[in-house]
Structure formats: C-alpha cells, structure tokens
Amino acid sequence: RGDLSQLVRVFEEGASGRHGLGQYRYLYGEVLAADALGAFREAGFGDEEGMRRVGRAFRREVLERGASVPAGEAYRAFRGREATLDAFLERHGLAPMPAGEAEAGGTGSLEEKP
C-alpha cells in the first residue's frame, strides 16, 4: 500500500490556497471517495442498518466537520484509519497484484493466463 501522507499534505496545503494544486486535490478526492465507498461495501449494500450506520458516521465525522479540521483528520475519524490507494487503483483497473502472485514471481501482466 502506498503512503498517502505526502498526498494528504499536498491536499491540505492546496486547499488552503497556498499552491495551485487543483489536479492533486482532485486525485486525492478520488482516493478518498473510492476508499469511503469501501466502508459502505464492508457494511453490505443489502444491510439497511449497516448503510445507515456508515452514512451517519460519514455525515458526523466528515460533512458536519467541514473545514474545521484537516481533511485527513476528518477522514481518519470516519474510517478509523488512513485512506489507502487500493480502491482507487481498482476503480481505474490498476488493482495491485495479489500477494501470492507477486511472491510466486508473477509479472503482473494483463494477459489472460492459460
């Protein structure tokens, strides 16, 4: 998993208007959105109470806080951890190679295996 601490810092500095880093803010937003969707997936889309619980947590920790706290802090409060790149990469068809395949000497090729 990639270390997002640099991206978080870029986002927070850019959001404060110190840098013209619109593209990085956009990408960081995509990373957070994809990872946040994972919280709903983990709760189970068919689990109405689970959806409500995750939705309430998102509203309380992220939306209601707004810009009163740094984005990374609000997100950690919602998710209980840092965002990861996994869901973002998967969304864009760039999912990381499974650990077993990498350890077996896999090439990460997109070609179909026999």
ZIMORA-V564888 format. One line per field, one symbol per residue. psi: psi as a letter, one per 30 degrees, with the letter a starting at -180 (. if undefined). burial: I if it has 24 or more other ideal C-beta (glycine too) atoms within 12 Angstrom, else O. A space follows every 10 residues. Layout:
psi->???
burial->???
//
This chain:
psi->kljgeeeeee eeeeffgfli heeeeeeeee eeeeeeeeee eefjffjeee eeeeeeeeee fdefebgflk eeeeeeeefg llklfeeeee egghklkkee eefgglfgkf kkk.
burial->OOOIOOIIOI IIOOIOOOOO OOOOIOIIIO IIOIIIIIII OOOOOOOOOO OOOIOOIIOO IIOOOOOOOO IIOIIOOIIO OIIIIIIIOO OOOOOOOOOO OOOOOOOOOO OOOO
//
